[in-house]
């Protein structure tokens, strides 16, 4: 054990013993270093370790605070699944995996509150670009995407130590569209695709529409069951895989670096393509985003997809794909199914990135989401049954709750009657593995409000419903 790990574990034991209660302020870095006679570097690494494992959180210009009093075994427990290939159509809930409600609730859809977005800066940028490039409105866009946006995205991720060529990138209508094109490029109707379980409900709906079968690979805070997954590859039971690897929706889990490396190795070894849905990669609560599995892909078998929908504005419908060895086929499929992406918006986003506004916004929103996740978890822990398990995400904006004894679908139905939008466990699997689980969005600040549509009032109503719904 290193010196910083030893120091971090001292604090973990202190927090477990409740000598440091929830919300307690910790010593400043220089004070910590002096108290324990260690270097400032060691003190910084100790706090980074505690943040990465969810025990503390940083509040800008205020310091470090105790964030978690749950032990690791308090997280939602995921069930082992059968290894059969399934048609998701046969198991889809009556309204689909991603059923839309008739009303809006901040707890339902995974998104950031509009008031946290850089609306005015983005509007100014769009206005400037419109005045200079109005002719782009009358031209069909390049099927691969505007070169300026591809270059801006490549430079943006190069700053975060993930380097790739803009020539190999394709612009799409959001991440779900990037995934759709990848599925259509790599597989045929009736083919089987391996997915992580639980899986984002929108992806399940997409697989239903595209008539693909699935095998669900169990995934927990420890990562994907790679033994099970490799057995499927060895037996040639799957034609492709579709995994999120960072800050997954709904579980909030992120795969360890070692697993990302292994997924890249398996894709290359068995020459079975893997689609990596990385829409949340930039929303790390610890600062810099993690590296995707694509980083370790040497032969081009990983198709990496992402978008601005979770970080900036879902309505822009701008995403991207790094298709690797499938670039030519991917562009061809993209060209014949949607004829490109709005050129004016592409040029506007390119300028927004180059101006530095996007980088500043992402840095701010990471810190804000860290605070919000902490606030939601603290509220839920104080107001839900003691045996409730709550996920501990290192990024993203959703929490995954397991409430033993609850009928989550019944709870969702009752909540909808009260105009509270949540997602029950049946939305994220074809198996009956998550019947006592729900997912909530934490993208809205949890501040006091009398407005019944506010996140605060919605969360109060949800906790009451959980206590009164069997």
RONUTI-969205 format. One record per residue (C-alpha): chain; x, y, z. Coordinates in steps of 0.05 Angstrom, whole numbers. Example, Ala and Ser with C-alpha at 12.3 -4.5 7.8 and 13.67 -1.06 7.14 Angstrom:
2
+-------+--------+--------+--------+
! chain !   east !  north !     up !
+-------+--------+--------+--------+
!     A !    246 !    -90 !    156 !
!     A !    273 !    -21 !    143 !
+-------+--------+--------+--------+
//
This chain:
470
+-------+--------+--------+--------+
! chain !   east !  north !     up !
+-------+--------+--------+--------+
!     A !      0 !      0 !      0 !
!     A !     27 !     68 !    -19 !
!     A !     33 !    125 !     30 !
!     A !    -26 !    163 !      0 !
!     A !    -70 !    100 !      0 !
!     A !    -52 !     89 !     73 !
!     A !    -71 !    160 !     90 !
!     A !   -136 !    154 !     50 !
!     A !   -154 !     90 !     86 !
!     A !   -146 !    124 !    153 !
!     A !   -200 !    173 !    132 !
!     A !   -244 !    117 !    105 !
!     A !   -241 !     81 !    173 !
!     A !   -256 !    147 !    208 !
!     A !   -317 !    160 !    163 !
!     A !   -342 !     88 !    172 !
!     A !   -337 !     97 !    247 !
!     A !   -379 !    160 !    239 !
!     A !   -327 !    202 !    274 !
!     A !   -332 !    246 !    212 !
!     A !   -407 !    252 !    197 !
!     A !   -438 !    267 !    129 !
!     A !   -420 !    337 !    105 !
!     A !   -361 !    347 !    152 !
!     A !   -306 !    392 !    126 !
!     A !   -237 !    361 !    119 !
!     A !   -170 !    396 !    130 !
!     A !   -143 !    438 !     72 !
!     A !    -89 !    403 !     32 !
!     A !    -31 !    441 !     64 !
!     A !    -59 !    429 !    133 !
!     A !    -67 !    355 !    118 !
!     A !      4 !    350 !     93 !
!     A !     31 !    384 !    155 !
!     A !    -12 !    344 !    203 !
!     A !     11 !    277 !    175 !
!     A !     82 !    299 !    156 !
!     A !     74 !    282 !     83 !
!     A !     86 !    320 !     18 !
!     A !     32 !    363 !    -14 !
!     A !     33 !    313 !    -72 !
!     A !     17 !    255 !    -25 !
!     A !    -39 !    295 !      8 !
!     A !    -69 !    312 !    -60 !
!     A !    -66 !    240 !    -82 !
!     A !   -100 !    217 !    -18 !
!     A !   -158 !    265 !    -29 !
!     A !   -162 !    245 !   -103 !
!     A !   -167 !    172 !    -81 !
!     A !   -222 !    188 !    -32 !
!     A !   -261 !    228 !    -85 !
!     A !   -253 !    173 !   -137 !
!     A !   -283 !    123 !    -88 !
!     A !   -339 !    168 !    -67 !
!     A !   -319 !    182 !      5 !
!     A !   -309 !    257 !     -3 !
!     A !   -326 !    312 !    -53 !
!     A !   -295 !    379 !    -70 !
!     A !   -333 !    444 !    -66 !
!     A !   -301 !    499 !   -109 !
!     A !   -267 !    552 !    -66 !
!     A !   -294 !    519 !     -3 !
!     A !   -253 !    455 !      8 !
!     A !   -266 !    381 !     16 !
!     A !   -326 !    349 !     51 !
!     A !   -349 !    279 !     72 !
!     A !   -396 !    254 !     18 !
!     A !   -410 !    181 !     32 !
!     A !   -426 !    139 !     93 !
!     A !   -447 !     76 !     56 !
!     A !   -399 !     18 !     51 !
!     A !   -385 !    -12 !    -17 !
!     A !   -431 !    -71 !     -5 !
!     A !   -489 !    -22 !      3 !
!     A !   -492 !    -10 !    -72 !
!     A !   -546 !    -42 !   -116 !
!     A !   -535 !   -117 !   -124 !
!     A !   -542 !   -141 !   -196 !
!     A !   -567 !   -210 !   -211 !
!     A !   -532 !   -262 !   -255 !
!     A !   -571 !   -271 !   -320 !
!     A !   -585 !   -329 !   -366 !
!     A !   -539 !   -334 !   -426 !
!     A !   -593 !   -341 !   -478 !
!     A !   -601 !   -298 !   -540 !
!     A !   -667 !   -259 !   -535 !
!     A !   -712 !   -219 !   -579 !
!     A !   -724 !   -154 !   -540 !
!     A !   -791 !   -145 !   -576 !
!     A !   -819 !   -204 !   -537 !
!     A !   -801 !   -174 !   -470 !
!     A !   -815 !   -100 !   -483 !
!     A !   -862 !    -66 !   -433 !
!     A !   -928 !    -44 !   -464 !
!     A !   -904 !     27 !   -475 !
!     A !   -833 !      8 !   -496 !
!     A !   -769 !      7 !   -456 !
!     A !   -763 !     83 !   -460 !
!     A !   -835 !    103 !   -448 !
!     A !   -847 !    178 !   -453 !
!     A !   -892 !    212 !   -402 !
!     A !   -947 !    262 !   -419 !
!     A !   -914 !    313 !   -373 !
!     A !   -844 !    337 !   -357 !
!     A !   -809 !    320 !   -292 !
!     A !   -736 !    335 !   -276 !
!     A !   -727 !    265 !   -247 !
!     A !   -745 !    228 !   -311 !
!     A !   -702 !    242 !   -372 !
!     A !   -627 !    243 !   -362 !
!     A !   -609 !    315 !   -378 !
!     A !   -579 !    378 !   -347 !
!     A !   -624 !    435 !   -326 !
!     A !   -628 !    490 !   -379 !
!     A !   -607 !    543 !   -328 !
!     A !   -540 !    508 !   -321 !
!     A !   -526 !    514 !   -396 !
!     A !   -486 !    571 !   -428 !
!     A !   -547 !    594 !   -467 !
!     A !   -527 !    666 !   -481 !
!     A !   -457 !    648 !   -502 !
!     A !   -483 !    594 !   -549 !
!     A !   -535 !    642 !   -578 !
!     A !   -482 !    694 !   -592 !
!     A !   -439 !    642 !   -626 !
!     A !   -496 !    618 !   -670 !
!     A !   -513 !    689 !   -689 !
!     A !   -441 !    704 !   -710 !
!     A !   -436 !    641 !   -751 !
!     A !   -504 !    652 !   -784 !
!     A !   -482 !    721 !   -809 !
!     A !   -418 !    692 !   -839 !
!     A !   -441 !    625 !   -866 !
!     A !   -514 !    636 !   -885 !
!     A !   -502 !    602 !   -952 !
!     A !   -493 !    536 !   -917 !
!     A !   -568 !    536 !   -906 !
!     A !   -578 !    524 !   -980 !
!     A !   -528 !    468 !   -990 !
!     A !   -530 !    394 !   -972 !
!     A !   -479 !    380 !   -918 !
!     A !   -418 !    335 !   -927 !
!     A !   -440 !    264 !   -907 !
!     A !   -378 !    257 !   -863 !
!     A !   -390 !    324 !   -830 !
!     A !   -360 !    394 !   -832 !
!     A !   -284 !    391 !   -830 !
!     A !   -281 !    449 !   -780 !
!     A !   -324 !    412 !   -729 !
!     A !   -287 !    346 !   -738 !
!     A !   -222 !    383 !   -726 !
!     A !   -250 !    420 !   -665 !
!     A !   -273 !    354 !   -634 !
!     A !   -206 !    321 !   -648 !
!     A !   -168 !    379 !   -616 !
!     A !   -215 !    379 !   -557 !
!     A !   -203 !    306 !   -540 !
!     A !   -129 !    311 !   -555 !
!     A !   -125 !    360 !   -497 !
!     A !   -153 !    304 !   -454 !
!     A !    -99 !    256 !   -480 !
!     A !   -143 !    218 !   -529 !
!     A !   -114 !    232 !   -597 !
!     A !   -145 !    214 !   -664 !
!     A !   -148 !    244 !   -734 !
!     A !   -206 !    288 !   -755 !
!     A !   -203 !    251 !   -822 !
!     A !   -228 !    189 !   -787 !
!     A !   -287 !    222 !   -752 !
!     A !   -360 !    225 !   -775 !
!     A !   -412 !    275 !   -751 !
!     A !   -481 !    247 !   -735 !
!     A !   -549 !    270 !   -709 !
!     A !   -533 !    254 !   -636 !
!     A !   -503 !    193 !   -603 !
!     A !   -564 !    147 !   -612 !
!     A !   -560 !    161 !   -687 !
!     A !   -486 !    145 !   -686 !
!     A !   -502 !     79 !   -653 !
!     A !   -558 !     64 !   -701 !
!     A !   -513 !     74 !   -762 !
!     A !   -461 !     30 !   -729 !
!     A !   -511 !    -26 !   -717 !
!     A !   -537 !    -22 !   -789 !
!     A !   -466 !    -21 !   -816 !
!     A !   -439 !    -79 !   -775 !
!     A !   -498 !   -127 !   -769 !
!     A !   -559 !   -154 !   -804 !
!     A !   -632 !   -162 !   -783 !
!     A !   -636 !   -221 !   -736 !
!     A !   -563 !   -218 !   -714 !
!     A !   -547 !   -222 !   -639 !
!     A !   -512 !   -165 !   -603 !
!     A !   -482 !   -169 !   -534 !
!     A !   -503 !   -112 !   -488 !
!     A !   -487 !    -95 !   -415 !
!     A !   -542 !   -106 !   -365 !
!     A !   -575 !    -62 !   -342 !
!     A !   -576 !    -25 !   -409 !
!     A !   -601 !     45 !   -427 !
!     A !   -674 !     38 !   -446 !
!     A !   -666 !     79 !   -510 !
!     A !   -615 !     29 !   -536 !
!     A !   -663 !    -28 !   -523 !
!     A !   -718 !      8 !   -561 !
!     A !   -669 !     19 !   -618 !
!     A !   -651 !    -55 !   -620 !
!     A !   -726 !    -71 !   -622 !
!     A !   -737 !    -25 !   -682 !
!     A !   -676 !    -53 !   -718 !
!     A !   -698 !   -125 !   -704 !
!     A !   -633 !   -147 !   -671 !
!     A !   -629 !   -200 !   -617 !
!     A !   -589 !   -191 !   -554 !
!     A !   -550 !   -227 !   -500 !
!     A !   -545 !   -188 !   -435 !
!     A !   -477 !   -188 !   -401 !
!     A !   -483 !   -173 !   -326 !
!     A !   -448 !   -109 !   -304 !
!     A !   -438 !    -83 !   -234 !
!     A !   -392 !    -33 !   -198 !
!     A !   -337 !    -85 !   -209 !
!     A !   -347 !    -82 !   -284 !
!     A !   -372 !   -127 !   -340 !
!     A !   -372 !   -203 !   -332 !
!     A !   -315 !   -213 !   -381 !
!     A !   -313 !   -288 !   -370 !
!     A !   -385 !   -294 !   -393 !
!     A !   -372 !   -245 !   -450 !
!     A !   -311 !   -282 !   -477 !
!     A !   -348 !   -348 !   -475 !
!     A !   -401 !   -317 !   -521 !
!     A !   -344 !   -295 !   -568 !
!     A !   -311 !   -363 !   -566 !
!     A !   -377 !   -397 !   -584 !
!     A !   -390 !   -347 !   -641 !
!     A !   -457 !   -330 !   -611 !
!     A !   -453 !   -255 !   -623 !
!     A !   -441 !   -213 !   -685 !
!     A !   -423 !   -149 !   -647 !
!     A !   -426 !   -118 !   -578 !
!     A !   -454 !    -52 !   -553 !
!     A !   -426 !    -26 !   -487 !
!     A !   -423 !     39 !   -450 !
!     A !   -358 !     42 !   -412 !
!     A !   -358 !    107 !   -372 !
!     A !   -413 !    132 !   -325 !
!     A !   -464 !     84 !   -353 !
!     A !   -539 !     97 !   -355 !
!     A !   -574 !     73 !   -311 !
!     A !   -524 !     43 !   -262 !
!     A !   -474 !    100 !   -261 !
!     A !   -417 !     49 !   -263 !
!     A !   -352 !     61 !   -300 !
!     A !   -308 !      4 !   -324 !
!     A !   -238 !      0 !   -294 !
!     A !   -181 !     15 !   -342 !
!     A !   -160 !    -58 !   -341 !
!     A !   -229 !    -78 !   -367 !
!     A !   -229 !    -26 !   -422 !
!     A !   -161 !    -54 !   -444 !
!     A !   -189 !   -125 !   -443 !
!     A !   -251 !   -105 !   -483 !
!     A !   -205 !    -75 !   -537 !
!     A !   -161 !   -137 !   -536 !
!     A !   -221 !   -184 !   -542 !
!     A !   -250 !   -144 !   -601 !
!     A !   -184 !   -149 !   -637 !
!     A !   -171 !   -221 !   -618 !
!     A !   -239 !   -248 !   -641 !
!     A !   -248 !   -194 !   -695 !
!     A !   -318 !   -181 !   -670 !
!     A !   -335 !   -106 !   -672 !
!     A !   -353 !    -69 !   -609 !
!     A !   -396 !     -6 !   -609 !
!     A !   -376 !     40 !   -551 !
!     A !   -432 !     87 !   -530 !
!     A !   -392 !    141 !   -493 !
!     A !   -443 !    196 !   -488 !
!     A !   -426 !    211 !   -414 !
!     A !   -350 !    208 !   -419 !
!     A !   -340 !    282 !   -409 !
!     A !   -382 !    285 !   -345 !
!     A !   -330 !    257 !   -297 !
!     A !   -340 !    285 !   -228 !
!     A !   -265 !    280 !   -215 !
!     A !   -243 !    330 !   -268 !
!     A !   -210 !    300 !   -330 !
!     A !   -252 !    249 !   -368 !
!     A !   -230 !    176 !   -368 !
!     A !   -201 !    145 !   -430 !
!     A !   -249 !    103 !   -472 !
!     A !   -236 !     31 !   -491 !
!     A !   -225 !     58 !   -562 !
!     A !   -158 !     87 !   -537 !
!     A !   -130 !     16 !   -533 !
!     A !   -160 !     -8 !   -599 !
!     A !   -101 !    -25 !   -645 !
!     A !   -137 !    -56 !   -703 !
!     A !   -199 !    -12 !   -709 !
!     A !   -252 !    -61 !   -685 !
!     A !   -282 !    -12 !   -635 !
!     A !   -333 !     39 !   -662 !
!     A !   -332 !     98 !   -613 !
!     A !   -395 !    141 !   -608 !
!     A !   -410 !    205 !   -570 !
!     A !   -447 !    271 !   -573 !
!     A !   -459 !    340 !   -543 !
!     A !   -529 !    320 !   -520 !
!     A !   -511 !    308 !   -447 !
!     A !   -459 !    362 !   -439 !
!     A !   -488 !    420 !   -477 !
!     A !   -556 !    418 !   -510 !
!     A !   -597 !    357 !   -529 !
!     A !   -637 !    397 !   -580 !
!     A !   -576 !    410 !   -623 !
!     A !   -575 !    336 !   -643 !
!     A !   -501 !    334 !   -657 !
!     A !   -458 !    273 !   -645 !
!     A !   -399 !    237 !   -674 !
!     A !   -369 !    169 !   -689 !
!     A !   -299 !    143 !   -696 !
!     A !   -314 !     80 !   -738 !
!     A !   -243 !     52 !   -742 !
!     A !   -234 !      1 !   -798 !
!     A !   -308 !      9 !   -817 !
!     A !   -302 !     83 !   -837 !
!     A !   -319 !     76 !   -911 !
!     A !   -380 !     31 !   -898 !
!     A !   -403 !     75 !   -841 !
!     A !   -401 !    138 !   -883 !
!     A !   -439 !    103 !   -939 !
!     A !   -493 !     79 !   -891 !
!     A !   -497 !    149 !   -860 !
!     A !   -504 !    182 !   -928 !
!     A !   -562 !    139 !   -951 !
!     A !   -602 !    142 !   -887 !
!     A !   -601 !    216 !   -867 !
!     A !   -564 !    257 !   -920 !
!     A !   -518 !    290 !   -869 !
!     A !   -526 !    336 !   -810 !
!     A !   -547 !    410 !   -805 !
!     A !   -487 !    448 !   -831 !
!     A !   -501 !    513 !   -795 !
!     A !   -504 !    479 !   -727 !
!     A !   -440 !    442 !   -742 !
!     A !   -404 !    507 !   -758 !
!     A !   -433 !    539 !   -695 !
!     A !   -408 !    483 !   -650 !
!     A !   -340 !    485 !   -683 !
!     A !   -334 !    559 !   -665 !
!     A !   -361 !    547 !   -596 !
!     A !   -307 !    496 !   -582 !
!     A !   -251 !    537 !   -614 !
!     A !   -272 !    598 !   -572 !
!     A !   -258 !    561 !   -508 !
!     A !   -330 !    569 !   -484 !
!     A !   -345 !    495 !   -489 !
!     A !   -284 !    475 !   -448 !
!     A !   -302 !    525 !   -394 !
!     A !   -374 !    500 !   -392 !
!     A !   -355 !    427 !   -386 !
!     A !   -307 !    442 !   -329 !
!     A !   -362 !    480 !   -292 !
!     A !   -416 !    428 !   -304 !
!     A !   -372 !    371 !   -278 !
!     A !   -364 !    407 !   -211 !
!     A !   -438 !    424 !   -209 !
!     A !   -460 !    352 !   -222 !
!     A !   -413 !    327 !   -168 !
!     A !   -448 !    373 !   -118 !
!     A !   -517 !    353 !   -143 !
!     A !   -504 !    279 !   -140 !
!     A !   -480 !    288 !    -68 !
!     A !   -542 !    329 !    -50 !
!     A !   -591 !    278 !    -81 !
!     A !   -556 !    219 !    -47 !
!     A !   -556 !    254 !     20 !
!     A !   -630 !    271 !     13 !
!     A !   -649 !    200 !     -7 !
!     A !   -607 !    168 !     48 !
!     A !   -642 !    211 !     99 !
!     A !   -712 !    198 !     73 !
!     A !   -714 !    126 !     47 !
!     A !   -714 !     59 !     84 !
!     A !   -647 !     41 !    115 !
!     A !   -638 !    -20 !     69 !
!     A !   -642 !     22 !      6 !
!     A !   -580 !     16 !    -38 !
!     A !   -559 !     76 !    -78 !
!     A !   -507 !     77 !   -133 !
!     A !   -443 !    117 !   -124 !
!     A !   -427 !    144 !   -194 !
!     A !   -360 !    175 !   -211 !
!     A !   -393 !    215 !   -266 !
!     A !   -457 !    227 !   -305 !
!     A !   -522 !    251 !   -275 !
!     A !   -565 !    191 !   -256 !
!     A !   -574 !    150 !   -192 !
!     A !   -594 !     77 !   -192 !
!     A !   -633 !     56 !   -131 !
!     A !   -650 !    -13 !   -105 !
!     A !   -706 !    -13 !    -54 !
!     A !   -717 !    -84 !    -27 !
!     A !   -790 !   -105 !    -26 !
!     A !   -814 !    -50 !    -72 !
!     A !   -852 !    -63 !   -137 !
!     A !   -815 !    -12 !   -180 !
!     A !   -864 !    -15 !   -238 !
!     A !   -923 !     -4 !   -191 !
!     A !   -884 !     54 !   -160 !
!     A !   -871 !     84 !   -229 !
!     A !   -946 !     79 !   -246 !
!     A !   -966 !    112 !   -181 !
!     A !   -913 !    166 !   -189 !
!     A !   -938 !    182 !   -260 !
!     A !  -1007 !    194 !   -231 !
!     A !   -975 !    246 !   -185 !
!     A !   -936 !    275 !   -245 !
!     A !   -870 !    249 !   -220 !
!     A !   -830 !    217 !   -276 !
!     A !   -782 !    161 !   -257 !
!     A !   -757 !     98 !   -294 !
!     A !   -768 !     29 !   -264 !
!     A !   -720 !    -29 !   -271 !
!     A !   -761 !    -64 !   -325 !
!     A !   -742 !     -8 !   -373 !
!     A !   -669 !    -31 !   -373 !
!     A !   -671 !   -106 !   -386 !
!     A !   -709 !   -163 !   -418 !
!     A !   -699 !   -202 !   -353 !
!     A !   -735 !   -196 !   -286 !
!     A !   -670 !   -177 !   -252 !
!     A !   -685 !   -105 !   -232 !
!     A !   -757 !   -106 !   -208 !
!     A !   -740 !    -69 !   -144 !
!     A !   -696 !    -17 !   -178 !
!     A !   -710 !     54 !   -203 !
!     A !   -669 !    107 !   -239 !
!     A !   -673 !    181 !   -226 !
!     A !   -641 !    241 !   -260 !
!     A !   -600 !    289 !   -218 !
!     A !   -588 !    342 !   -271 !
!     A !   -630 !    396 !   -235 !
!     A !   -602 !    433 !   -174 !
!     A !   -636 !    408 !   -110 !
!     A !   -654 !    475 !    -81 !
!     A !   -715 !    491 !    -38 !
!     A !   -777 !    511 !    -78 !
!     A !   -852 !    512 !    -69 !
!     A !   -862 !    496 !   -143 !
!     A !   -889 !    425 !   -147 !
!     A !   -851 !    414 !   -212 !
!     A !   -783 !    430 !   -180 !
!     A !   -733 !    375 !   -167 !
!     A !   -739 !    388 !    -92 !
!     A !   -814 !    379 !    -89 !
!     A !   -812 !    320 !   -138 !
!     A !   -761 !    284 !    -94 !
!     A !   -804 !    296 !    -32 !
!     A !   -864 !    267 !    -68 !
!     A !   -823 !    207 !    -93 !
!     A !   -798 !    190 !    -23 !
!     A !   -869 !    193 !      4 !
!     A !   -893 !    147 !    -52 !
!     A !   -838 !     97 !    -37 !
!     A !   -858 !     95 !     36 !
!     A !   -932 !     85 !     19 !
!     A !   -927 !     39 !    -42 !
!     A !   -916 !    -35 !    -29 !
+-------+--------+--------+--------+
//
